[in-house]
Amino acid sequence: MSFIELSNVSLRYDNGYLAVEGVNLSIAQGEFVALVGPSGCGKSTLLRVISGLRPPSNGAATVHGRVVKGPISGIGMAFQNPTLMPWRTILQNILLPLEVSPQHKQRYRQNPRPYIEAARELMASVGLAGFEDAHVWELSGGMQQRASLCRALIHQPEILMLDEPFSALDAFTREELWQAMQVLYMSRKPTVILVTHDLREAVYLSDTIYTMSTRPGRIAYSRRIEFPRPRGLELTYEDAFAHIVKELREQIGGMRTQISGLKGVGA
Ligand SMILES: Nc1ncnc2c1ncn2[C@@H]1O[C@H](COP(=O)(O)OP(=O)(O)OP(=O)(O)O)[C@@H](O)[C@H]1O
């Protein structure tokens, strides 16, 4: 039984550009899915359709059996830029979604203590214990992104959308963040949709990877990843892991060749 379903979804932006066409996707509750593909193939567009920020021009998105007709609640999001507020402490930043979440804001206002406890626990689970009262400028980029993941999860969303959250980090920090993400995922089991250009990241973190082709964006290929969790970083040096990364790279490379071939004949 799928939790998130896209049925024949197409989206044409107001300027007439057909960003995605005929997308069918079925995501189970608690599944960790990655969307990969060339720049501009419509990955972020699909996140907007699922979250209800953009209605599809054709087809429908369904979440929990209900057709998405506008912005839906129960979503946590993290982006490339952590966007923490500099005048708030890290703990206050992480608690921020509770001030606006329709399900939580009243309870939070009346009795913030359990929420503060939950935030502290989240912080500890990603190695941020002791930084509750610190400010953004006192944290490295990797620590800020850890805080941004905690903020995305504080209201216990069923769906976590990650739009290239690790892409601005150096390689070592990025791998540390993969591990932090895995810890958060295993303890809470949200349904995760990760948009990334990093195929190793997709293979390390996901249950299923979808590659997309461009102009217009379509799902071109899907790949199940069966490595048991917890996955250690040493997995990324194993042949089985490298084979999957190569397979995905070839898929995407094949699409790029087709696109440049089309350009060559003036299409
Ligand atoms: N608001 C908009 N109006 C018009 N065109 C848009 C709009 N947003 C995105 N597009 C176009 O739709 C296509 C898909 O964009 P989208 O951001 O979904 O791609 P993406 O795969 O997430 O790209 P990237 O990997 O570069 O972030 C792109 O060609 C983009 O220029």
The ligand as an SDF file (V2000), in Angstrom:
LIG
                    3D

 31 33  0  0  0  0  0  0  0  0999 V2000
    8.7480   28.8130  -11.1990 N   0  0  0  0  0  0  0  0  0  0  0  0
    9.2160   28.3750  -12.3580 C   0  0  0  0  0  0  0  0  0  0  0  0
    8.8170   28.9240  -13.5420 N   0  0  0  0  0  0  0  0  0  0  0  0
    9.2780   28.4610  -14.7090 C   0  0  0  0  0  0  0  0  0  0  0  0
   10.1410   27.4370  -14.8470 N   0  0  0  0  0  0  0  0  0  0  0  0
   10.5810   26.8590  -13.7240 C   0  0  0  0  0  0  0  0  0  0  0  0
   10.1380   27.2790  -12.4210 C   0  0  0  0  0  0  0  0  0  0  0  0
   10.7480   26.5090  -11.4800 N   0  0  0  0  0  0  0  0  0  0  0  0
   11.5160   25.6370  -12.1730 C   0  0  0  0  0  0  0  0  0  0  0  0
   11.4200   25.8420  -13.5030 N   0  0  0  0  0  0  0  0  0  0  0  0
   12.0770   25.0910  -14.5600 C   0  0  0  0  0  0  0  0  0  0  0  0
   11.5990   23.7540  -14.4980 O   0  0  0  0  0  0  0  0  0  0  0  0
   12.6750   22.8360  -14.7070 C   0  0  0  0  0  0  0  0  0  0  0  0
   12.7680   21.9020  -13.5220 C   0  0  0  0  0  0  0  0  0  0  0  0
   13.1840   22.6570  -12.3860 O   0  0  0  0  0  0  0  0  0  0  0  0
   13.5260   21.9570  -10.9950 P   0  0  0  0  0  0  0  0  0  0  0  0
   14.0080   23.0150  -10.0660 O   0  0  0  0  0  0  0  0  0  0  0  0
   12.3840   21.1180  -10.5760 O   0  0  0  0  0  0  0  0  0  0  0  0
   14.7230   20.9990  -11.4370 O   0  0  0  0  0  0  0  0  0  0  0  0
   15.7780   20.2070  -10.5430 P   0  0  0  0  0  0  0  0  0  0  0  0
   15.9110   18.8530  -11.1470 O   0  0  0  0  0  0  0  0  0  0  0  0
   15.4120   20.2800   -9.1020 O   0  0  0  0  0  0  0  0  0  0  0  0
   17.0970   21.0730  -10.8340 O   0  0  0  0  0  0  0  0  0  0  0  0
   18.4600   21.2150  -10.0170 P   0  0  0  0  0  0  0  0  0  0  0  0
   19.0450   19.8550   -9.9380 O   0  0  0  0  0  0  0  0  0  0  0  0
   19.2880   22.1220  -10.8810 O   0  0  0  0  0  0  0  0  0  0  0  0
   18.1080   21.8300   -8.6940 O   0  0  0  0  0  0  0  0  0  0  0  0
   13.9330   23.6790  -14.9190 C   0  0  0  0  0  0  0  0  0  0  0  0
   14.1810   23.7850  -16.2960 O   0  0  0  0  0  0  0  0  0  0  0  0
   13.5740   25.0150  -14.3230 C   0  0  0  0  0  0  0  0  0  0  0  0
   14.2440   26.0750  -15.0000 O   0  0  0  0  0  0  0  0  0  0  0  0
  1  2  1  0
  2  3  1  0
  2  7  2  0
  3  4  2  0
  4  5  1  0
  5  6  2  0
  6  7  1  0
  6 10  1  0
  7  8  1  0
  8  9  2  0
  9 10  1  0
 10 11  1  0
 11 12  1  0
 11 30  1  0
 12 13  1  0
 13 14  1  0
 13 28  1  0
 14 15  1  0
 15 16  1  0
 16 17  2  0
 16 18  1  0
 16 19  1  0
 19 20  1  0
 20 21  2  0
 20 22  1  0
 20 23  1  0
 23 24  1  0
 24 25  2  0
 24 26  1  0
 24 27  1  0
 28 29  1  0
 28 30  1  0
 30 31  1  0
M  END
$$$$
